[in-house]
């Protein structure tokens, strides 16, 4: 069957947001108001910041403003992999911060446990499953690479189980699988939109004043406070936390450090019992393959397969637009790859096809800074692994705004920013060369050309 036929009924919308459980929007801000802490952005980072601020000090007057509705962007469109890693994977952490990686790994594990505890305490129904993730080798050269990943994990306090081809296919049966490592405890599967909506409800119950359809337009210092103007009103706050991520920051000095990269995903119809049995997957873990251009894959609560990743698309000048959420040529490619991986599922249909922007920085993991004499803090650059790391990012911003020196704020990861992206057209040219080089490396046994070797020396690169 032509894989394109599997897309004929796919709804051009994110599966997770196509849900009758979506809560109603809160009213927009139409007056001028004051508060102790203003949070700009209603994705995971902003929601965690508002909730944790109230948990630290219930008397604090916290306002959160969101340009659309909470969780509508990356927080409601991602694959639902909630990882302990704060560094976009162990390998990137080892390259960037080898001397403090043990601390970062421990903090990441503690952060994941805290997320699980929060979900339990607030009764957030988000299909949380602590099933872990397989990193799968689909090319011979990747078999040694995934084993080396397991060895690195052991050195830094984690455990990954090494699987040969037969054991891997006993977990998830694909003829493309040659081996894997299984991180059993470091990743949970979650319904990402319902997690965001649950955090929104928790914020409201804690007394956060939350205004949706309220974009921030300008930010300026005014005496002892900060004034953020919106479409219909303004907020004067003692402190401000910016959680705009892929969207242009109200602070111009912040903008060169992030670019929006579009990522795409498909969701199948629910598998029948026989179809699921043909794949196995009894332990319901997520998986990703090990190429530079990689796929991330998982089961939903109703046994659909989410198939995403591979192609990462940058638009000239970093434009974030609704029309970029649909890219048929990418969906065609993804559908073809799906049936190569699971030929036993021929005839299965996709019900949803969507995309969205990810905030990417040059080191692939969250970075931080302050401005306006410490009254404003921001966190951005999660590069697709923000479901878990966003809570850590919120904690760091609150530490910075309080002027506290904590274990978190002492980290080099927090104290140092990545290199800024170059201006256009150099930026687009560099990204194009890098994508071409990474695809070429995938076709040539992982061998990296001189361009990629040069980027490696500076801790730079690019993936999906």
N, C-alpha and C positions, 0 to 999 in steps of 0.2 A: 504494500500500500504506500502511496505517496504520503510522506509525513505531513505535507501541507494540508491534506484532507482532515487531519486530526484537529486542525485549528478552525474549521469552518464555523463552529458554534461558540468559539471562545469569546467571552464578554470582555470588552476592552476596559477592564477595571480591576483594581487590586482585590484579590479574593477575600483577604481579611477584613477589608472595609465594607464589603458587600454583605452586611450582617445586620439583621433586625435588632440585635442587642446594642447597636450604636446609641449612645445617650444623646439627648437633645443638646443643642448648643446653648451655652450661657449667653446672656445679653452682652452687647458691645458696651464699651465705656463711652459715655456721652457727656461726662462732666469732668471737672478738674478735681483731683483727689491727692491725698498724701499717704505715705506709708513708711514703714521702717525698711522693708526690703521689696524691691521690684524685680521680678523675674520676667525677662523678655523671651518668649518662645515656649510653646506648649507641647514639645516633644518630650522624649524620655529625660533629657538633661534638665529641662526646665521644670518638669513635674517632680522629679526627684529633688531638685534644689528647693522647691517650695515646700514639699512634704518634710524633708529632713530639717529645714529651718524651723518649722513648727514643732517638730519632735525635739529639737534642741532647746527651744524656748517657746512654749505655747502662747505666751503673751505677745509675741512678735506680730506686728501687723504686716502681713505678706500679701502682695498683689501679684498676680500673674496675668500677662496679656499675651494673646496669641492672634496672629494675623488671619488665620482661617479657623480650624477647629482642632482641639487637642488630639494629637496622634495621627493627623491626616497625611503627613508627609512620610519621611523615612521610617518613623516609629510605627506606622501602620502598614508599611509596604514591604518590610524586610522578610528574610526567610525564617525568623523566629529561632535563631541559634543564640542562646544566652550563654556566653563563654566566660570562664574565669579570667582569661588572659586580658591584661591591661595594655599589652604591647603589640597588638595585632599578630599574635602568635609567638611561640617560643623562639623560633628562629630569628624573627625580627628583633625581639627583645635581646637576644644574645649578641646580635650585631651592634645594636645601639647602646645598650646599658649593661655590659657583662658584669661590672663590679657590683651592681645593685639588683641584678636579676633575681637572686634568691628572695630578696625582700619584696620585689614586685610580684613574684609568683605567689608568695604567702599572702600579700595584701589582696591579690586577685581572688584567691580561694576564699578568704574571709569575706570579700565583697559578694561573691556568689552565694555564700551561706546566708548573708544578710538579706539578699534579695528574696531567697526562698522563705526566710523568716517573715519578711514584710508581707509577702503574698499570703502566708498563713494567717498572720495576725489581723490583717484587714479583710480577710475573706475574699480575695480577688480571684475570680473564676476565669482562668486564662489557659487552661489545658497544660499546666506545668508538668513536664516529664523529665526527670533527671536520668536520661538514658545514655548520655555521652555522645561522642562523635568518632567516626572512623575517618582517618586520613588514608586514602586508598591510592595504591600504585596502579596505574593503567598502562605504563610503559616500563620496559625492563630496567632502564636506568633509575627509575624512581623507587625500586624495591629497596636498594641500599639507603636511599635518602630517607624513607619513612622509618627504617630501622635506626638510623642515626638520630632521628627525632626522638625516638623512644629512649635512647641512651642519654640524650641531652635532658629530657624530662626527669630521668632518675637523678641526674646530678643536681637538679634544682628543686627537689622535693615533691615531684609529682610521679605518677605511675601511668605508663601506657603499655598495653598488652600487644605484643607483636603477633601478627597472624600471617601464616603463609597463604598461598592462593586458595588452597582447599578450605582452610578455616575461614578465610574471608568470604568465600562463596557460600559457606554454610550459614553465615550471618545474613548476607544479602547476595542473591544469586545473579551475577552479571558475568557474561563471558569475557568482559573487558578487565576484570579484576585479577591482579597478579599478586596481591598482598596488601597488608594494611597494618596500621597501629590503631588501637582503640583507646581513646581517652574516656574511661568509664565515668569519671566523677567530675570532670572539668567543664562539662557543657550540658545544658538543659534545653529541651525543646519547649517552646511556648507559643501561644497565639499572640502575636505581637500587638495587634490592635486592642485586644481585650486586656492586655497588660496595661497599655496606655490609658484605656478608659477606666480601669480599676484604680490606677494611680490618680486620675482626675477625680474620681469619686472620693478617694481617701483625702485628697487635698481639700475638697469642699467640706467634707465632714470635720476636718481639722480646723476650719475657719479661714482658709485661704480665699481671698476675693479674686475670682477668676473671670476674666473678661475675654470672650472669643470674638472673632471678626473685628479685632482691634490691632491693626499693624502699627508698630513703632515707626515714626517718620524721622524724628531728630532726637539727639541726645546732647545735653550741654550741662556744664557745671553752673550752679546758681547759688552763690554764697556757700553755706555749709552742706548743701545737698546737690542732687542731680535731678534735672527735669527732663523727662522723656515725653515728647509730644506724640499724639496719636491722631487718627483721622478726625475725631470729634472732641477730643479732650486732651488732658495731660495728666501725668503722674509725677509728683515731687517725692523723691525717696532719699533716705539717708545712704542707702547702698543699692547697687544695681548688679544683677547677674545676667549676663548675656548668653543665651542658649539658642542662637539662630542657625548654627551649623552650616548647612549647604547654601543657605540664603545670604544675600549680602548683609554684612554686619553694619549696624548703625555707626560703628567706629571705622573710619577709613583706614587707619593704621593696621587694623586687623585683617582687612580684605586680601592683601597679597599672599597670606599664608595658607589660604584654602581655595580649592577649586571644586566645582560640582562635577561629579562623574556619574553618568547615567548607567544604572544596572537594571537588568530585565529578568523576568521570571514567568513561568507557566505553572498552572495548577490543573491536574487531571480531574476527571470525574472520580467518584469513589470506586475503589477496586472491589470486585466481587470476592467472595471467600476463595474461590478457585484461583483468581488472578493473584491475590495476595499470597496464597500458598505456593504459587509458581515462582515467586520472588523470595519467599522465606520471610525475613525481616521480623522474626518473632520478638526481638529485643528492642525494636522501634528506635534505634539510634539514628541520628543524622549522619550524613557522610559528605565529604568533599574529596575530589580527586586532586592529584598533586602537580598538575601542570601549572605553568605560569598563567595561562588562561584556564581557569578552573571552574567546575560546576559545584554548587552546593545543593544538597538534596535531602528531603525529609518527608516523613508521613505526617498528615494532619490527624486530628482526633477522629475524623470519620473516614480515615484510610484513603485519602487522596495522596498523590505524590506531588510535592512541590519540586520543580526542576528549574534552577536559576543560575545566573552567573555567566561565565565564559567571556562574553564581549562587554567591555567597558567603554563607554562612548563619551567623549568630551566635545562640547560644542564651542565654537570660536567665541572668545571673550567670556566664556563661562556663563552663558545665558541659561537661566532656569525658567522653562516655559512648559505649559501644560501639554503642548503638542509633542514635546519630546518624550512623554510617557509612553507613547506607542511607536514601535519601530518594527514593522513587519519583517524586514530582512533578518533581524536578530531572532524573532520568534520562529522563523523558518529554520534557521540554523539550530536553535535549541531543540525544536521538535525532531529534527534529523538525528541529533546527538542522543536524544532520549531513547529512540527506538534502536539505535546501535547498542546502547547499554542494556536495554531490556527488550530484546526481540520477542520474548514470550508474551509481551503485552500488546502485540500488534492489534490494531482495531480500537485501542483505548482512545478516548477523546479528551481534549483539553477544554475546560469550562471557563477559564480566566487567563488573560494575558496582560501584563502590565510592566511598567517601569517606574523609576523614580531616581531622584538625585541623591548621591552620597557625598558628604563633605570629606574631601581628601586633602591631606597635607603631605609634604615631601618625605616625612619619616613614617607615614601610615598610621600613627597612633595619636591619641589625644594630646593636645598641648594647651598651655594656660598662659595668661598674662593679666595684668591689671592696668588701669589707666585712671586719670582724674584723681591723682594722689591717693590711690588705693580705694577709692569709693566705687569703682566699677571693676568687675572681674569677668573673664570669659573663658570658656572651654570649647574646643572645636577640633576637627580633624580626625574623627574616630575611624574613618575609612572602612565602614561596613561592619565593624565589631563594636558598635555602641550599645547594643541591647544590654550587655552586662556592664561595660566600662562607664556608661553614662552615670550610674549611681556613684562610682568613685569620682568621676568628674564633678558631680554636684558637691560631694564632700570637700574636695579641694577648693572649689570656689568659695564655699562658706568659710573654710579656714582662712583663705586669703583675705576675704572681706572683713573677717574678725581681727585680722592682724596677728593671727596665731602662728607660731612655729610648731608644726607637728611633724610626725614621721612622714606624712604625705608631702608637706610643703618643702621638706628638706631634700626630696628626691631630685636627681638631675632631670628626670622626666618632666618634673614640674617647673624647675628653675630655668631650663633652657628651651628655647623655641626652635622649631625646624627652620631650615632655609626658606625664604620666600620664593614663590614661583616667579619666573621671569615674566616680563611684559609680553604682550602680543606684538608681532607674530611669532616671536621666538618660542613662547610657551606652546603654541599649537604644533609648531614644527618639532620641538623636542618630544612632545607626547607622541606624535605620529611615528617618529623614528624609534622610540622606545617600544611602542606596541608592535611594530613590525619586527623588531629585534627579538622580543619575547616570543612572538608566534614562531619565528624562525628557530629559536632555541628549542621550543616544544617539538618541532619537526626533526631536529638534529641531535637527539639524545641528550638534551639539556645543555649542550655546549653554548656558552655565552660569548657573543662577539665583543670586539674591542669597546664598542659603545656601552654595552651593559657592564663590562669589567670596569670601565671608568666610573660609571654611576655607582657601582658597588663600593668603590674606594671612598666615596663620599656619603655612603649610607642612603643612596637615592634609588629610585626605580619606579615601577608601576605594575599593578596587576588589577584583576577584577575583584 
